[in-house]
Amino acid sequence: MTVDRMVLAFAGFVVLLGVGLAHFVHPWWIGLSIFAGLNMIQAAFTGFCPAAMIFKKLGVKPGVAFR
């Protein structure tokens, strides 16, 4: 699995986690999904993605989106 796919999978997990926590625990957990969404938007424009940097350091092979 490449960094690109790992980032997409992680972002999807965080969004679903935030929605689930907002539904079952407290509505303010929707902020986690909002944060993930805003981070995905800024990464699309800047190319800076903290999750991609972490996955690279963990040795996940690089993809084409986050170099």
N, C-alpha and C positions, 0 to 999 in steps of 0.2 A: 504494500500500500504506500502511496506517495504522500508527501506532506500536504499537497492540495486536497486529496481525498480525506486525510485525517482531519484537516481543518474544517472541511465541510461537515464531516460526521460529528465532530466535537461541537460545532456551532448548532447543528440540528438538535443534538442532545441537550445543550444548555437551554435552547428555546423551549423544547418540550418539558424539560425539568422546571423551568420558570412557570410555564402554564399550569403544570400539574400541581406545583406548590401553591400557586395562586388559587387554584380551585379547591384543594383539600386542606390547606393550612391557613393562609391569610392572603387577602387580595393584594397586599403590597408586594408580594413575591413576583408580580407581573413586571416589576422593575428589572428583574434578572433577564427576562426576555427582551425588554426594551434595550438594556445595555448590550446584549448580544447582537441585536439588530443594528444598533448604532455603530458598534464595532465592525460589523460586516460591511456597512456602507463606507466607513472611513477607510477600511482596508482595500476596498475596491478602487478608491480614488488615490490613495497614497502608497499602497503596496506594503505598508507597515502592519504586521500582524503578530502580536505577542505570542499567540498560540503556535504559529508557524515557526517562530524563533525557538520556542521550547521543544517542539517536535524535532527540529533540525538537531538541536543539542542532544536529544535522546537517540539520535542515529537513524531516524526515518529517512529513507532516500528522497532526494529532492524531486519536485515536480516542476512544472513550467510557470505556475502562477506566482509563487513566492520565492524569488531568487535572492 
